[in-house]
Amino acid sequence: MLEISVKHSLPGFRLDINLTVNGEIVSILGPSGSGKTMTLYCIAGLIRPDEGLIKLNKEVLFSSENKIFIAPRHRKIGFVFQNYALFPHLTVADNIAYGLSGQSVPAINKKVAELLEVINIPALKNRYPAELSSGQQQRVALARAIAPEPEALLLDEPFSALDTYRKERLEYELLSLYRYYKGDILFVTHDLEQGFKLGKQIAIYDNGKIAQYADKHKVISCPANRTAARLAGFKNLVEGRVAISRGNTAEVFIPEFDQNLAVITPASMKLVAGQPVMIGIRPEHLAAAGQPKNNTVRCRLERKVSGVTTLHLYYHALKDHQKRYSLERLCLGFDRNYPDYEESNCYLYFNPQHLAIIPLG
């Protein structure tokens, strides 16, 4: 188990986070400059926090109170950097073996051969980094990081420089590697899809703090605040106020739409009439309707943008034929046959089951 509770200040920025990882992959998402990489550096000992505590499987790595700071080389932590940081003068096999000094030659050779099989590049063991593709270099960096059997593995946007195909292959390799390596993994990424695929838990970072840390399914269905909602893919966010709250349902008046929308609320959320809230819906959960019904908003389709397997549709909500609010709808798959009413005035259905509600203030 990795436990971190630290504060660290730089000019114009302050990191203040609490995070616990217990034998799983945790994805850390957030915009650039939000403190993701700084967190990894604190854990690895490359930055000494101003105050706090870092523990790995009950061993204290850092404690400002007890004046403990374990040097990076003595921490049982593997680190994969964005630029891989392979030794250019060493072969693939020697790069992987680098952290195994002190073991017998047969033991080192066995471990290297085992890892070469795990990452599917046994034939490349005698090549040098310059002779490898970026994806192959990344595999070697992963193998080198886990060769000494660290108790925690830190990955700092390791696939950011790869094309889509190689990125997907490496995501698969990482999950395969996780079956081999059973320690804690912190995976920094700015890609929600990638973070969701790889992580069991997701931590959303915002300006040096954790805006939300929860099971990935909860993060994408019940964001804790505006920042978490944005980073979790809620592109349609609009403010309103509670009109009625009964049990696990509420009606929220949305001034931009000049109407109420029904929302299913979490059991733990207590709302009162008049309370300011924000509601959000993911683009893939918006549905078109030809006629008005409960929870529909009158709209006009303004623009279509086709992808390879997706279609993005951009609407304006209407009131008295005036544009009121922009909405995005995402259609998945190859089907391009949409009803004629998509081309003019139509209605968008806000499914109460898919609406997230976020208290404000």
N, C-alpha and C positions, 0 to 999 in steps of 0.2 A: 504493500500500500504506500502510495506517495501522497504526502500531505504538505501543502504549501500555504503559508499565510505570511505575506511579505508586503512591505512598503518600500518604494524606492523613488527618489525624485531626481529629475533632470530639469534644466532651465525650461520652463513652460510646460512641463509634463510631470505627472505623478502616477506611479503604478501602485495600486492598492487592491490586492486580490486575495481570495481564499478559495482553495481548490483541493479536492481529494480525488485520487484515482485509485481504484481497487481492482487490479488485475484485468483491465479492459482497455479498449481503444477509446480515447476521448478526443473528439475533434474540437479544435479551437478556431472559431470564425470571428472575423472582425475586419474593419477597414485598416488600411495602412496607417501605422503610427498609433495603433490602439493599445499596444503593449504585449502583443502575442509573442514575438521573438524575445523581448526582454524577459518575459516569464521563463522561457526555456533557458536563457543565459543565466538567470538566477538559480535555477534548479541545477544546472551543470557546473556552477561555480565560476562561470566566466564573468559574472557581475556579482559583486557583494552587495546585497540589499542594505538599505539604511537601518531597517529593523524588521523583526519577524522571526519565523521559525520554518525550517524545511526538514522533513523527516522522510526517510525511505526505509520501509519495513522496520520501523522502530529505531533505526540508527539516525541520530541527529546530524544532519549535514551542515546546518546553519542555525545558530541561535544568537540573536543580538543580546538577549538577557544574560545568557551564560557565556558569551564571548567565544562561541564555537564557530569555526569556519574550516570545513574540510576541503583541502585542495582538490581541484578538478580531477587530477590523475588518480586520486584515491576514492573517488565516488564511483559506485558501480552503476554508471550511467553511459549509455550509448547515445551518440549524437550524429544525425545525418543533416548536413548543411545544404542550403539551396544550391551551392555550386559544387557539391559532392566532395571537394577537398581531398581527392585521391593523390597519392604520391606518384608523380609522373615517372620517376626513375625505378619504380617497383612494378613487377608483373601483377596480374590479377591475383594469383595465388599468394604472392608476398604481401600485397595490400591487405588481403583478408587475414593473413597470419600476423599482421603487425602487432596486434594487441594481445598475442598469445605467448609473448616471451616469458620464459621461466618454465614452460611445459616441455616435455620431451619431444624430440623430432617426430617419432611415430604418432604421438597424440596430436601434434599440430597438423601433420599431414592428413590424419583421419578427419579432424574437424574441418579443414579446408575442403577436402573432397566431399564431405557431407553437405556443406553449405553450397558448394558449386552445383550439386544436384538439386538442392532446394530451390535455387534461383535460376535453374535451367541453363547454365552456361559452362558445363564442365569442359567443353572443347576450347574455351578461351582462356584457360588458366595461365598460359605462358605469354599472353599478349600484354601490352602496356596500355595505360589509359588512353593515350593518343590514338590507338588503333581500334578503339571501341566507339560505338554509337553512344549518344547521350543516355538512351534507355539502358544500355548495357553498363555504362558507368554508374548509373543510379542503382542497379542491382548489386554491383560490387560494393558500393558505399553502404547499402543496407546490410549485406553479408558481413562486411568488416565491422559494422557497429554492433552486431549481435554475436560475433565470434567469441568475445570474452564472457558471454553469458551475463550481460548486465541485468540489473534488477528493474531498470526503467529505460525506455527508449524514447528519444526526443527527435521528432521529424519536423524540420522547418521548411514548409512548402516544398517538399522534395520533388514534386512533379511539375512545378510551375513552368519549367523551361521545355517541357516535352509537348509534342503534337498530340492531337486527340487520340489517335490510335495507340501510340506508345503510352500515353497517360492511362488509358483504360487497361492495357496489359499490365502496367506496373501496379495499378490498384488491385488487380487480381493476384499478382505476385505477393503484394503486401498481405492480403488476407490469407494466402497460402503460408506465408512466412509466420503469420500470427499463430497458426496451428502448431508450428514448430517452436516458436518463442512465446512463452506464457507470462511474461512480465507486464508491467504497466507501459502503455504507449500514449504519448501526447502527440497529436498530429495537427500541426498548424496549416491552415488553408484559408483562402478567400473564396473558395468555391463551395456553395451550399450543397450542390448535388454530390460532390466528392466527399464532403464532410459527413453527409447523411449516409452514403454508401459504406464508408469505412468505420465510422464511429458508432459506439453504442450510446454514448452520452455526447451532448454538444454544449460547449461553453461559448456564449456570445460575448465578445469584448466590445467595450465602448469607452474610449478616452481613458484608458488605464484601469477601468473597473469591469467586473463581470456583470453584464446586464441580465443574463439568465444562464443558469446551468441546470440542465435536466435531461431526462431521457429524450432521445432525438424525436420521437413521435410527439411528445408533449411540446417541444420547442416549435415544431412546424404547425401544430394545431392550436396551441394556447400560448402565444408569445406574451412575455411578461410586461413589455412596454413598447413604445414606438420604435426604438432602436432594434430590439429583438425582432419585432414584426418585419421591419424593412429587410434585415439580414436573413430572415427566414422565408423571404419570398412573397410577403404580403404587399403587392404593388398597389392594391386598391385599399386605401385607408381614408376614412372620413370621420369627422368629429360629430358628436351629437349629445343628447342628454336623455337620461332614463325617463320614460313617460310612465311605464307600469312595470313592476317587478313582482312576479308570483312564482315561488318555488324555484325551479330550474329554468324558467323562461322569463324573458323581459321584452318589452317593446321600447325601442329607442327612436326618438324623434331626430331626424337628420335634416337640419336646415337646408343643406345643399340640394336635397331631394324634395323638401317640403312635405315629408310624409314619415310615418313610422315604419320601422323594420323589426320583425320578430327575430329574437336571438335565443339560442339555447345556451344557458350560462353554466359554468362549472359549479359543482356542488359546494365548493368552498368559497365561492364568490357571493358576497352579500351586497346587494345594490339597493339604493333608495331612490324614490322619485326625485327628479331634478338633478341627479348626480351627473356631472360631465363624464363622458366616456368616448372612446374611439372604437369603431368597429372596422374590421378588415376582412377581406376575402381574397384568397389566392386566385390568380387569373384562370387557372384550370378548373376552378369550381364555379365560375360564373356560367350561367346557361341562358340561351336565347329563348324567348317565348313570343308567340305570335299575338297573343291576347293578354290583357292585364289580368292578374290574379294576385293572391296574397304574396307579399314580398317581391313584387316586381317594380322596376323603375323604368319609366319611359326614356328611350335613348335613340340616338341616331348614329349609325355606323359612319365613321369618318375615314378610316384607312385600314387596309389589309397589308400585312407583311408576311410573305411565305418563307418558311424555312424548309429544310429537307424533309423533316417528319413533323413539323409543327406549323400552325397558322396563328399569327398574332392579329387580333382584331381590336381596334381602338375606337371607343365610343365616346360620345358626349351625352351626359344626362341632360334632359330637357325639362324646362318649365316655361309654359306659355311660349313654346317654340324657341326659347332662348337657351343657349348652351350654358350649362351650370357646372358641370364637373366632368373630368376625364376619367375613363375607366378602361382597363385592359382585360381582354379575355383571351385565353390560350386554348387552342384546339389541338389535341394530340392525334398522331396517326396520319395516314395519307389521304383520308377522305376529304375531298374538296367540294362535295355537293351540299351546299347549305341553302336553306329556304330563301325565297325571293325577298321576304320581309327583312332579311339581313341588310339589304341594300338601301333601305329607307328608314322610316320610323319603326321601331320595334320595342320590345321590352326585355330587360335583363332580369333574370330570377336570382335572388340572393337566398340560397338555401340556408335556413336557420341552423342546420346541423354543421355547416361549414363556415359559419361566421365566427370570427374571434372577437371578443369584447375585452377592451383594456380600460380599466378605470384611469381617469386623469386627475391630477391635482392631489 
